[in-house]
Amino acid sequence: MKIIYAGSINGSGSTSKVVTGVQVATNPVKTVYSDGESFSSKGMTVKAVYSDGTTETVTDYSISPSGALTAGTDKVTISYEGK
């Protein structure tokens, strides 16, 4: 039997992965807004996508714009670690 390990043993080698994208896995409960309402992420699940192809649910993402939405706003941006 041959076992191949591509990880790090005692600090040698590297297993670092970086965030390459963000995906909304579950849409928020509310998706339609009126002028002056603020975006609500209630029910939304956000996942970070990593360079090794794995994903992980994250909760410390950013939402832009923050605060009250204005007429003509047709999207919000979800970001995590600059992605």
PDB file of N, CA, C and O in Angstrom:
ATOM      1  N   MET A   1       0.843  -1.163   0.000  1.00  0.00           N
ATOM      2  CA  MET A   1       0.000   0.000   0.000  1.00  0.00           C
ATOM      3  C   MET A   1       0.894   1.233   0.000  1.00  0.00           C
ATOM      4  O   MET A   1       1.886   1.293   0.727  1.00  0.00           O
ATOM      5  N   LYS A   2       0.540   2.203  -0.810  1.00  0.00           N
ATOM      6  CA  LYS A   2       1.297   3.445  -0.888  1.00  0.00           C
ATOM      7  C   LYS A   2       0.410   4.578  -0.404  1.00  0.00           C
ATOM      8  O   LYS A   2      -0.712   4.739  -0.885  1.00  0.00           O
ATOM      9  N   ILE A   3       0.903   5.363   0.545  1.00  0.00           N
ATOM     10  CA  ILE A   3       0.149   6.497   1.073  1.00  0.00           C
ATOM     11  C   ILE A   3       0.876   7.767   0.675  1.00  0.00           C
ATOM     12  O   ILE A   3       2.070   7.922   0.931  1.00  0.00           O
ATOM     13  N   ILE A   4       0.148   8.663   0.051  1.00  0.00           N
ATOM     14  CA  ILE A   4       0.717   9.951  -0.347  1.00  0.00           C
ATOM     15  C   ILE A   4       0.045  11.036   0.469  1.00  0.00           C
ATOM     16  O   ILE A   4      -1.182  11.128   0.499  1.00  0.00           O
ATOM     17  N   TYR A   5       0.846  11.856   1.133  1.00  0.00           N
ATOM     18  CA  TYR A   5       0.335  12.956   1.936  1.00  0.00           C
ATOM     19  C   TYR A   5       0.850  14.259   1.361  1.00  0.00           C
ATOM     20  O   TYR A   5       2.059  14.467   1.262  1.00  0.00           O
ATOM     21  N   ALA A   6      -0.068  15.139   0.982  1.00  0.00           N
ATOM     22  CA  ALA A   6       0.342  16.399   0.368  1.00  0.00           C
ATOM     23  C   ALA A   6       0.283  17.566   1.345  1.00  0.00           C
ATOM     24  O   ALA A   6       0.451  18.718   0.946  1.00  0.00           O
ATOM     25  N   GLY A   7       0.047  17.279   2.604  1.00  0.00           N
ATOM     26  CA  GLY A   7      -0.067  18.341   3.596  1.00  0.00           C
ATOM     27  C   GLY A   7       1.266  18.747   4.182  1.00  0.00           C
ATOM     28  O   GLY A   7       2.322  18.496   3.602  1.00  0.00           O
ATOM     29  N   SER A   8       1.203  19.366   5.316  1.00  0.00           N
ATOM     30  CA  SER A   8       2.400  19.855   5.995  1.00  0.00           C
ATOM     31  C   SER A   8       2.686  19.003   7.221  1.00  0.00           C
ATOM     32  O   SER A   8       1.787  18.737   8.019  1.00  0.00           O
ATOM     33  N   ILE A   9       3.916  18.581   7.371  1.00  0.00           N
ATOM     34  CA  ILE A   9       4.322  17.803   8.530  1.00  0.00           C
ATOM     35  C   ILE A   9       5.324  18.622   9.331  1.00  0.00           C
ATOM     36  O   ILE A   9       6.371  19.011   8.813  1.00  0.00           O
ATOM     37  N   ASN A  10       5.004  18.883  10.589  1.00  0.00           N
ATOM     38  CA  ASN A  10       5.888  19.652  11.473  1.00  0.00           C
ATOM     39  C   ASN A  10       6.322  20.987  10.877  1.00  0.00           C
ATOM     40  O   ASN A  10       7.478  21.387  11.015  1.00  0.00           O
ATOM     41  N   GLY A  11       5.403  21.665  10.222  1.00  0.00           N
ATOM     42  CA  GLY A  11       5.698  22.996   9.694  1.00  0.00           C
ATOM     43  C   GLY A  11       6.403  23.006   8.359  1.00  0.00           C
ATOM     44  O   GLY A  11       6.666  24.086   7.831  1.00  0.00           O
ATOM     45  N   SER A  12       6.723  21.860   7.785  1.00  0.00           N
ATOM     46  CA  SER A  12       7.355  21.852   6.465  1.00  0.00           C
ATOM     47  C   SER A  12       6.278  21.826   5.396  1.00  0.00           C
ATOM     48  O   SER A  12       5.197  21.281   5.616  1.00  0.00           O
ATOM     49  N   GLY A  13       6.557  22.398   4.266  1.00  0.00           N
ATOM     50  CA  GLY A  13       5.575  22.424   3.193  1.00  0.00           C
ATOM     51  C   GLY A  13       4.522  23.470   3.431  1.00  0.00           C
ATOM     52  O   GLY A  13       4.608  24.246   4.382  1.00  0.00           O
ATOM     53  N   SER A  14       3.522  23.496   2.567  1.00  0.00           N
ATOM     54  CA  SER A  14       2.485  24.515   2.681  1.00  0.00           C
ATOM     55  C   SER A  14       1.135  23.934   2.321  1.00  0.00           C
ATOM     56  O   SER A  14       1.008  23.194   1.346  1.00  0.00           O
ATOM     57  N   THR A  15       0.141  24.264   3.100  1.00  0.00           N
ATOM     58  CA  THR A  15      -1.221  23.851   2.791  1.00  0.00           C
ATOM     59  C   THR A  15      -2.116  25.078   2.716  1.00  0.00           C
ATOM     60  O   THR A  15      -3.333  24.972   2.870  1.00  0.00           O
ATOM     61  N   SER A  16      -1.520  26.240   2.480  1.00  0.00           N
ATOM     62  CA  SER A  16      -2.309  27.464   2.479  1.00  0.00           C
ATOM     63  C   SER A  16      -3.259  27.500   1.305  1.00  0.00           C
ATOM     64  O   SER A  16      -2.948  27.028   0.211  1.00  0.00           O
ATOM     65  N   LYS A  17      -4.408  28.063   1.550  1.00  0.00           N
ATOM     66  CA  LYS A  17      -5.393  28.266   0.503  1.00  0.00           C
ATOM     67  C   LYS A  17      -5.885  29.693   0.611  1.00  0.00           C
ATOM     68  O   LYS A  17      -5.891  30.277   1.695  1.00  0.00           O
ATOM     69  N   VAL A  18      -6.292  30.246  -0.498  1.00  0.00           N
ATOM     70  CA  VAL A  18      -6.753  31.632  -0.506  1.00  0.00           C
ATOM     71  C   VAL A  18      -8.183  31.694  -1.041  1.00  0.00           C
ATOM     72  O   VAL A  18      -8.617  30.835  -1.808  1.00  0.00           O
ATOM     73  N   VAL A  19      -8.889  32.718  -0.620  1.00  0.00           N
ATOM     74  CA  VAL A  19     -10.251  32.924  -1.085  1.00  0.00           C
ATOM     75  C   VAL A  19     -10.196  33.407  -2.532  1.00  0.00           C
ATOM     76  O   VAL A  19      -9.516  34.383  -2.848  1.00  0.00           O
ATOM     77  N   THR A  20     -10.918  32.714  -3.398  1.00  0.00           N
ATOM     78  CA  THR A  20     -10.964  33.106  -4.805  1.00  0.00           C
ATOM     79  C   THR A  20     -12.328  33.643  -5.213  1.00  0.00           C
ATOM     80  O   THR A  20     -12.480  34.208  -6.295  1.00  0.00           O
ATOM     81  N   GLY A  21     -13.314  33.467  -4.348  1.00  0.00           N
ATOM     82  CA  GLY A  21     -14.650  33.961  -4.673  1.00  0.00           C
ATOM     83  C   GLY A  21     -15.612  33.780  -3.520  1.00  0.00           C
ATOM     84  O   GLY A  21     -15.277  33.219  -2.476  1.00  0.00           O
ATOM     85  N   VAL A  22     -16.808  34.269  -3.739  1.00  0.00           N
ATOM     86  CA  VAL A  22     -17.875  34.189  -2.742  1.00  0.00           C
ATOM     87  C   VAL A  22     -19.140  33.766  -3.475  1.00  0.00           C
ATOM     88  O   VAL A  22     -19.398  34.208  -4.595  1.00  0.00           O
ATOM     89  N   GLN A  23     -19.920  32.915  -2.840  1.00  0.00           N
ATOM     90  CA  GLN A  23     -21.198  32.528  -3.441  1.00  0.00           C
ATOM     91  C   GLN A  23     -22.306  32.596  -2.405  1.00  0.00           C
ATOM     92  O   GLN A  23     -22.107  32.281  -1.231  1.00  0.00           O
ATOM     93  N   VAL A  24     -23.469  33.011  -2.862  1.00  0.00           N
ATOM     94  CA  VAL A  24     -24.648  33.010  -1.999  1.00  0.00           C
ATOM     95  C   VAL A  24     -25.287  31.638  -2.182  1.00  0.00           C
ATOM     96  O   VAL A  24     -25.844  31.335  -3.237  1.00  0.00           O
ATOM     97  N   ALA A  25     -25.200  30.820  -1.148  1.00  0.00           N
ATOM     98  CA  ALA A  25     -25.708  29.452  -1.222  1.00  0.00           C
ATOM     99  C   ALA A  25     -27.219  29.395  -1.015  1.00  0.00           C
ATOM    100  O   ALA A  25     -27.908  28.565  -1.607  1.00  0.00           O
ATOM    101  N   THR A  26     -27.720  30.290  -0.165  1.00  0.00           N
ATOM    102  CA  THR A  26     -29.155  30.381   0.094  1.00  0.00           C
ATOM    103  C   THR A  26     -29.537  31.851   0.042  1.00  0.00           C
ATOM    104  O   THR A  26     -28.938  32.680   0.726  1.00  0.00           O
ATOM    105  N   ASN A  27     -30.534  32.171  -0.771  1.00  0.00           N
ATOM    106  CA  ASN A  27     -30.978  33.567  -0.881  1.00  0.00           C
ATOM    107  C   ASN A  27     -31.609  34.035   0.428  1.00  0.00           C
ATOM    108  O   ASN A  27     -32.128  33.230   1.201  1.00  0.00           O
ATOM    109  N   PRO A  28     -31.557  35.345   0.664  1.00  0.00           N
ATOM    110  CA  PRO A  28     -32.224  35.869   1.858  1.00  0.00           C
ATOM    111  C   PRO A  28     -33.737  35.719   1.738  1.00  0.00           C
ATOM    112  O   PRO A  28     -34.273  35.554   0.643  1.00  0.00           O
ATOM    113  N   VAL A  29     -34.406  35.779   2.870  1.00  0.00           N
ATOM    114  CA  VAL A  29     -35.859  35.657   2.892  1.00  0.00           C
ATOM    115  C   VAL A  29     -36.493  36.788   2.078  1.00  0.00           C
ATOM    116  O   VAL A  29     -37.377  36.545   1.256  1.00  0.00           O
ATOM    117  N   LYS A  30     -36.049  38.000   2.305  1.00  0.00           N
ATOM    118  CA  LYS A  30     -36.606  39.170   1.613  1.00  0.00           C
ATOM    119  C   LYS A  30     -35.725  39.518   0.419  1.00  0.00           C
ATOM    120  O   LYS A  30     -34.510  39.663   0.550  1.00  0.00           O
ATOM    121  N   THR A  31     -36.356  39.649  -0.753  1.00  0.00           N
ATOM    122  CA  THR A  31     -35.591  39.966  -1.961  1.00  0.00           C
ATOM    123  C   THR A  31     -36.123  41.183  -2.721  1.00  0.00           C
ATOM    124  O   THR A  31     -35.537  41.596  -3.722  1.00  0.00           O
ATOM    125  N   VAL A  32     -37.212  41.746  -2.256  1.00  0.00           N
ATOM    126  CA  VAL A  32     -37.783  42.930  -2.897  1.00  0.00           C
ATOM    127  C   VAL A  32     -37.864  44.038  -1.846  1.00  0.00           C
ATOM    128  O   VAL A  32     -38.354  43.824  -0.737  1.00  0.00           O
ATOM    129  N   TYR A  33     -37.376  45.223  -2.213  1.00  0.00           N
ATOM    130  CA  TYR A  33     -37.298  46.338  -1.276  1.00  0.00           C
ATOM    131  C   TYR A  33     -37.909  47.593  -1.858  1.00  0.00           C
ATOM    132  O   TYR A  33     -37.963  47.774  -3.074  1.00  0.00           O
ATOM    133  N   SER A  34     -38.367  48.456  -0.971  1.00  0.00           N
ATOM    134  CA  SER A  34     -38.866  49.775  -1.353  1.00  0.00           C
ATOM    135  C   SER A  34     -37.808  50.811  -1.001  1.00  0.00           C
ATOM    136  O   SER A  34     -36.910  50.552  -0.199  1.00  0.00           O
ATOM    137  N   ASP A  35     -37.923  51.972  -1.603  1.00  0.00           N
ATOM    138  CA  ASP A  35     -37.010  53.076  -1.324  1.00  0.00           C
ATOM    139  C   ASP A  35     -36.965  53.346   0.176  1.00  0.00           C
ATOM    140  O   ASP A  35     -38.012  53.485   0.808  1.00  0.00           O
ATOM    141  N   GLY A  36     -35.766  53.423   0.753  1.00  0.00           N
ATOM    142  CA  GLY A  36     -35.597  53.723   2.169  1.00  0.00           C
ATOM    143  C   GLY A  36     -35.432  52.510   3.063  1.00  0.00           C
ATOM    144  O   GLY A  36     -35.015  52.653   4.212  1.00  0.00           O
ATOM    145  N   GLU A  37     -35.749  51.312   2.570  1.00  0.00           N
ATOM    146  CA  GLU A  37     -35.560  50.110   3.370  1.00  0.00           C
ATOM    147  C   GLU A  37     -34.094  49.686   3.323  1.00  0.00           C
ATOM    148  O   GLU A  37     -33.381  49.999   2.370  1.00  0.00           O
ATOM    149  N   SER A  38     -33.657  48.987   4.340  1.00  0.00           N
ATOM    150  CA  SER A  38     -32.302  48.450   4.390  1.00  0.00           C
ATOM    151  C   SER A  38     -32.315  46.977   4.005  1.00  0.00           C
ATOM    152  O   SER A  38     -33.275  46.262   4.291  1.00  0.00           O
ATOM    153  N   PHE A  39     -31.250  46.530   3.357  1.00  0.00           N
ATOM    154  CA  PHE A  39     -31.116  45.129   2.978  1.00  0.00           C
ATOM    155  C   PHE A  39     -31.045  44.257   4.223  1.00  0.00           C
ATOM    156  O   PHE A  39     -30.373  44.608   5.193  1.00  0.00           O
ATOM    157  N   SER A  40     -31.729  43.135   4.199  1.00  0.00           N
ATOM    158  CA  SER A  40     -31.701  42.189   5.301  1.00  0.00           C
ATOM    159  C   SER A  40     -31.099  40.866   4.814  1.00  0.00           C
ATOM    160  O   SER A  40     -31.565  40.286   3.833  1.00  0.00           O
ATOM    161  N   SER A  41     -30.077  40.406   5.500  1.00  0.00           N
ATOM    162  CA  SER A  41     -29.444  39.139   5.131  1.00  0.00           C
ATOM    163  C   SER A  41     -30.098  37.944   5.833  1.00  0.00           C
ATOM    164  O   SER A  41     -29.595  36.825   5.738  1.00  0.00           O
ATOM    165  N   LYS A  42     -31.200  38.169   6.529  1.00  0.00           N
ATOM    166  CA  LYS A  42     -31.883  37.099   7.255  1.00  0.00           C
ATOM    167  C   LYS A  42     -32.163  35.922   6.315  1.00  0.00           C
ATOM    168  O   LYS A  42     -32.765  36.085   5.254  1.00  0.00           O
ATOM    169  N   GLY A  43     -31.717  34.749   6.723  1.00  0.00           N
ATOM    170  CA  GLY A  43     -31.937  33.535   5.947  1.00  0.00           C
ATOM    171  C   GLY A  43     -30.880  33.267   4.880  1.00  0.00           C
ATOM    172  O   GLY A  43     -30.875  32.199   4.269  1.00  0.00           O
ATOM    173  N   MET A  44     -29.991  34.219   4.653  1.00  0.00           N
ATOM    174  CA  MET A  44     -28.978  34.084   3.615  1.00  0.00           C
ATOM    175  C   MET A  44     -27.772  33.297   4.129  1.00  0.00           C
ATOM    176  O   MET A  44     -27.302  33.511   5.246  1.00  0.00           O
ATOM    177  N   THR A  45     -27.290  32.394   3.297  1.00  0.00           N
ATOM    178  CA  THR A  45     -26.076  31.645   3.603  1.00  0.00           C
ATOM    179  C   THR A  45     -25.027  32.014   2.569  1.00  0.00           C
ATOM    180  O   THR A  45     -25.275  31.943   1.365  1.00  0.00           O
ATOM    181  N   VAL A  46     -23.848  32.410   3.048  1.00  0.00           N
ATOM    182  CA  VAL A  46     -22.748  32.823   2.169  1.00  0.00           C
ATOM    183  C   VAL A  46     -21.590  31.851   2.349  1.00  0.00           C
ATOM    184  O   VAL A  46     -21.241  31.476   3.468  1.00  0.00           O
ATOM    185  N   LYS A  47     -21.001  31.449   1.222  1.00  0.00           N
ATOM    186  CA  LYS A  47     -19.851  30.543   1.274  1.00  0.00           C
ATOM    187  C   LYS A  47     -18.648  31.189   0.605  1.00  0.00           C
ATOM    188  O   LYS A  47     -18.768  31.842  -0.432  1.00  0.00           O
ATOM    189  N   ALA A  48     -17.488  30.994   1.216  1.00  0.00           N
ATOM    190  CA  ALA A  48     -16.222  31.399   0.607  1.00  0.00           C
ATOM    191  C   ALA A  48     -15.759  30.239  -0.263  1.00  0.00           C
ATOM    192  O   ALA A  48     -15.870  29.076   0.126  1.00  0.00           O
ATOM    193  N   VAL A  49     -15.237  30.563  -1.444  1.00  0.00           N
ATOM    194  CA  VAL A  49     -14.686  29.562  -2.355  1.00  0.00           C
ATOM    195  C   VAL A  49     -13.168  29.711  -2.298  1.00  0.00           C
ATOM    196  O   VAL A  49     -12.643  30.813  -2.459  1.00  0.00           O
ATOM    197  N   TYR A  50     -12.467  28.609  -2.071  1.00  0.00           N
ATOM    198  CA  TYR A  50     -11.018  28.645  -1.915  1.00  0.00           C
ATOM    199  C   TYR A  50     -10.282  28.102  -3.139  1.00  0.00           C
ATOM    200  O   TYR A  50     -10.856  27.401  -3.972  1.00  0.00           O
ATOM    201  N   SER A  51      -9.011  28.443  -3.221  1.00  0.00           N
ATOM    202  CA  SER A  51      -8.170  28.067  -4.356  1.00  0.00           C
ATOM    203  C   SER A  51      -8.042  26.557  -4.542  1.00  0.00           C
ATOM    204  O   SER A  51      -7.723  26.092  -5.636  1.00  0.00           O
ATOM    205  N   ASP A  52      -8.288  25.797  -3.489  1.00  0.00           N
ATOM    206  CA  ASP A  52      -8.205  24.340  -3.624  1.00  0.00           C
ATOM    207  C   ASP A  52      -9.542  23.704  -3.996  1.00  0.00           C
ATOM    208  O   ASP A  52      -9.672  22.480  -4.009  1.00  0.00           O
ATOM    209  N   GLY A  53     -10.544  24.549  -4.302  1.00  0.00           N
ATOM    210  CA  GLY A  53     -11.850  24.061  -4.725  1.00  0.00           C
ATOM    211  C   GLY A  53     -12.844  23.831  -3.606  1.00  0.00           C
ATOM    212  O   GLY A  53     -14.005  23.515  -3.864  1.00  0.00           O
ATOM    213  N   THR A  54     -12.407  23.984  -2.366  1.00  0.00           N
ATOM    214  CA  THR A  54     -13.314  23.779  -1.249  1.00  0.00           C
ATOM    215  C   THR A  54     -14.137  25.036  -0.991  1.00  0.00           C
ATOM    216  O   THR A  54     -13.783  26.128  -1.435  1.00  0.00           O
ATOM    217  N   THR A  55     -15.231  24.866  -0.273  1.00  0.00           N
ATOM    218  CA  THR A  55     -16.066  25.994   0.144  1.00  0.00           C
ATOM    219  C   THR A  55     -16.284  25.894   1.643  1.00  0.00           C
ATOM    220  O   THR A  55     -16.177  24.823   2.240  1.00  0.00           O
ATOM    221  N   GLU A  56     -16.594  27.043   2.232  1.00  0.00           N
ATOM    222  CA  GLU A  56     -16.842  27.091   3.667  1.00  0.00           C
ATOM    223  C   GLU A  56     -17.869  28.182   3.949  1.00  0.00           C
ATOM    224  O   GLU A  56     -17.752  29.296   3.438  1.00  0.00           O
ATOM    225  N   THR A  57     -18.863  27.866   4.754  1.00  0.00           N
ATOM    226  CA  THR A  57     -19.847  28.861   5.141  1.00  0.00           C
ATOM    227  C   THR A  57     -19.170  29.910   6.006  1.00  0.00           C
ATOM    228  O   THR A  57     -18.442  29.583   6.943  1.00  0.00           O
ATOM    229  N   VAL A  58     -19.420  31.192   5.679  1.00  0.00           N
ATOM    230  CA  VAL A  58     -18.835  32.300   6.433  1.00  0.00           C
ATOM    231  C   VAL A  58     -19.947  33.222   6.917  1.00  0.00           C
ATOM    232  O   VAL A  58     -21.013  33.311   6.307  1.00  0.00           O
ATOM    233  N   THR A  59     -19.678  33.900   8.021  1.00  0.00           N
ATOM    234  CA  THR A  59     -20.673  34.818   8.569  1.00  0.00           C
ATOM    235  C   THR A  59     -20.146  36.243   8.681  1.00  0.00           C
ATOM    236  O   THR A  59     -20.923  37.174   8.893  1.00  0.00           O
ATOM    237  N   ASP A  60     -18.845  36.422   8.542  1.00  0.00           N
ATOM    238  CA  ASP A  60     -18.257  37.762   8.696  1.00  0.00           C
ATOM    239  C   ASP A  60     -18.010  38.431   7.344  1.00  0.00           C
ATOM    240  O   ASP A  60     -16.943  38.995   7.099  1.00  0.00           O
ATOM    241  N   TYR A  61     -19.013  38.355   6.477  1.00  0.00           N
ATOM    242  CA  TYR A  61     -18.953  38.981   5.159  1.00  0.00           C
ATOM    243  C   TYR A  61     -19.439  40.424   5.240  1.00  0.00           C
ATOM    244  O   TYR A  61     -20.043  40.838   6.229  1.00  0.00           O
ATOM    245  N   SER A  62     -19.164  41.179   4.179  1.00  0.00           N
ATOM    246  CA  SER A  62     -19.600  42.580   4.109  1.00  0.00           C
ATOM    247  C   SER A  62     -20.706  42.727   3.073  1.00  0.00           C
ATOM    248  O   SER A  62     -20.762  41.992   2.087  1.00  0.00           O
ATOM    249  N   ILE A  63     -21.578  43.686   3.321  1.00  0.00           N
ATOM    250  CA  ILE A  63     -22.683  43.987   2.408  1.00  0.00           C
ATOM    251  C   ILE A  63     -22.593  45.444   2.012  1.00  0.00           C
ATOM    252  O   ILE A  63     -22.436  46.323   2.859  1.00  0.00           O
ATOM    253  N   SER A  64     -22.693  45.693   0.712  1.00  0.00           N
ATOM    254  CA  SER A  64     -22.657  47.068   0.211  1.00  0.00           C
ATOM    255  C   SER A  64     -23.746  47.237  -0.840  1.00  0.00           C
ATOM    256  O   SER A  64     -23.877  46.370  -1.704  1.00  0.00           O
ATOM    257  N   PRO A  65     -24.516  48.286  -0.813  1.00  0.00           N
ATOM    258  CA  PRO A  65     -24.434  49.411   0.113  1.00  0.00           C
ATOM    259  C   PRO A  65     -25.033  49.041   1.469  1.00  0.00           C
ATOM    260  O   PRO A  65     -25.903  48.177   1.574  1.00  0.00           O
ATOM    261  N   SER A  66     -24.542  49.718   2.491  1.00  0.00           N
ATOM    262  CA  SER A  66     -25.110  49.526   3.820  1.00  0.00           C
ATOM    263  C   SER A  66     -26.119  50.645   4.058  1.00  0.00           C
ATOM    264  O   SER A  66     -26.066  51.689   3.407  1.00  0.00           O
ATOM    265  N   GLY A  67     -27.007  50.429   4.962  1.00  0.00           N
ATOM    266  CA  GLY A  67     -28.013  51.451   5.250  1.00  0.00           C
ATOM    267  C   GLY A  67     -29.179  51.403   4.289  1.00  0.00           C
ATOM    268  O   GLY A  67     -29.396  50.407   3.599  1.00  0.00           O
ATOM    269  N   ALA A  68     -29.928  52.495   4.253  1.00  0.00           N
ATOM    270  CA  ALA A  68     -31.147  52.563   3.449  1.00  0.00           C
ATOM    271  C   ALA A  68     -30.829  52.496   1.956  1.00  0.00           C
ATOM    272  O   ALA A  68     -29.904  53.145   1.468  1.00  0.00           O
ATOM    273  N   LEU A  69     -31.623  51.690   1.246  1.00  0.00           N
ATOM    274  CA  LEU A  69     -31.494  51.582  -0.206  1.00  0.00           C
ATOM    275  C   LEU A  69     -32.271  52.720  -0.861  1.00  0.00           C
ATOM    276  O   LEU A  69     -33.261  53.204  -0.311  1.00  0.00           O
ATOM    277  N   THR A  70     -31.827  53.132  -2.012  1.00  0.00           N
ATOM    278  CA  THR A  70     -32.496  54.215  -2.729  1.00  0.00           C
ATOM    279  C   THR A  70     -33.135  53.682  -4.002  1.00  0.00           C
ATOM    280  O   THR A  70     -32.783  52.608  -4.489  1.00  0.00           O
ATOM    281  N   ALA A  71     -34.074  54.446  -4.528  1.00  0.00           N
ATOM    282  CA  ALA A  71     -34.714  54.075  -5.785  1.00  0.00           C
ATOM    283  C   ALA A  71     -33.631  53.907  -6.836  1.00  0.00           C
ATOM    284  O   ALA A  71     -32.705  54.714  -6.915  1.00  0.00           O
ATOM    285  N   GLY A  72     -33.743  52.873  -7.635  1.00  0.00           N
ATOM    286  CA  GLY A  72     -32.751  52.618  -8.666  1.00  0.00           C
ATOM    287  C   GLY A  72     -31.668  51.638  -8.246  1.00  0.00           C
ATOM    288  O   GLY A  72     -30.927  51.139  -9.092  1.00  0.00           O
ATOM    289  N   THR A  73     -31.565  51.354  -6.954  1.00  0.00           N
ATOM    290  CA  THR A  73     -30.604  50.354  -6.504  1.00  0.00           C
ATOM    291  C   THR A  73     -31.167  48.992  -6.870  1.00  0.00           C
ATOM    292  O   THR A  73     -32.235  48.610  -6.391  1.00  0.00           O
ATOM    293  N   ASP A  74     -30.447  48.250  -7.726  1.00  0.00           N
ATOM    294  CA  ASP A  74     -30.967  46.959  -8.153  1.00  0.00           C
ATOM    295  C   ASP A  74     -30.060  45.791  -7.781  1.00  0.00           C
ATOM    296  O   ASP A  74     -30.282  44.659  -8.210  1.00  0.00           O
ATOM    297  N   LYS A  75     -29.024  46.082  -6.969  1.00  0.00           N
ATOM    298  CA  LYS A  75     -28.175  44.994  -6.498  1.00  0.00           C
ATOM    299  C   LYS A  75     -27.451  45.399  -5.227  1.00  0.00           C
ATOM    300  O   LYS A  75     -27.243  46.581  -4.954  1.00  0.00           O
ATOM    301  N   VAL A  76     -27.077  44.396  -4.464  1.00  0.00           N
ATOM    302  CA  VAL A  76     -26.187  44.583  -3.326  1.00  0.00           C
ATOM    303  C   VAL A  76     -24.981  43.688  -3.576  1.00  0.00           C
ATOM    304  O   VAL A  76     -25.088  42.667  -4.255  1.00  0.00           O
ATOM    305  N   THR A  77     -23.852  44.069  -3.031  1.00  0.00           N
ATOM    306  CA  THR A  77     -22.632  43.303  -3.217  1.00  0.00           C
ATOM    307  C   THR A  77     -22.254  42.639  -1.898  1.00  0.00           C
ATOM    308  O   THR A  77     -22.166  43.290  -0.857  1.00  0.00           O
ATOM    309  N   ILE A  78     -22.032  41.330  -1.965  1.00  0.00           N
ATOM    310  CA  ILE A  78     -21.591  40.566  -0.814  1.00  0.00           C
ATOM    311  C   ILE A  78     -20.107  40.284  -1.025  1.00  0.00           C
ATOM    312  O   ILE A  78     -19.720  39.763  -2.071  1.00  0.00           O
ATOM    313  N   SER A  79     -19.278  40.621  -0.047  1.00  0.00           N
ATOM    314  CA  SER A  79     -17.844  40.351  -0.193  1.00  0.00           C
ATOM    315  C   SER A  79     -17.277  39.746   1.081  1.00  0.00           C
ATOM    316  O   SER A  79     -17.796  39.953   2.178  1.00  0.00           O
ATOM    317  N   TYR A  80     -16.197  38.993   0.904  1.00  0.00           N
ATOM    318  CA  TYR A  80     -15.522  38.337   2.002  1.00  0.00           C
ATOM    319  C   TYR A  80     -14.024  38.343   1.691  1.00  0.00           C
ATOM    320  O   TYR A  80     -13.605  37.862   0.638  1.00  0.00           O
ATOM    321  N   GLU A  81     -13.239  38.875   2.586  1.00  0.00           N
ATOM    322  CA  GLU A  81     -11.789  38.993   2.411  1.00  0.00           C
ATOM    323  C   GLU A  81     -11.428  39.603   1.058  1.00  0.00           C
ATOM    324  O   GLU A  81     -10.521  39.138   0.370  1.00  0.00           O
ATOM    325  N   GLY A  82     -12.157  40.650   0.698  1.00  0.00           N
ATOM    326  CA  GLY A  82     -11.856  41.387  -0.534  1.00  0.00           C
ATOM    327  C   GLY A  82     -12.358  40.765  -1.809  1.00  0.00           C
ATOM    328  O   GLY A  82     -12.090  41.297  -2.887  1.00  0.00           O
ATOM    329  N   LYS A  83     -13.072  39.666  -1.738  1.00  0.00           N
ATOM    330  CA  LYS A  83     -13.588  39.000  -2.940  1.00  0.00           C
ATOM    331  C   LYS A  83     -15.075  39.173  -3.050  1.00  0.00           C
ATOM    332  O   LYS A  83     -15.685  38.680  -3.999  1.00  0.00           O
TER     333      LYS A  83
END
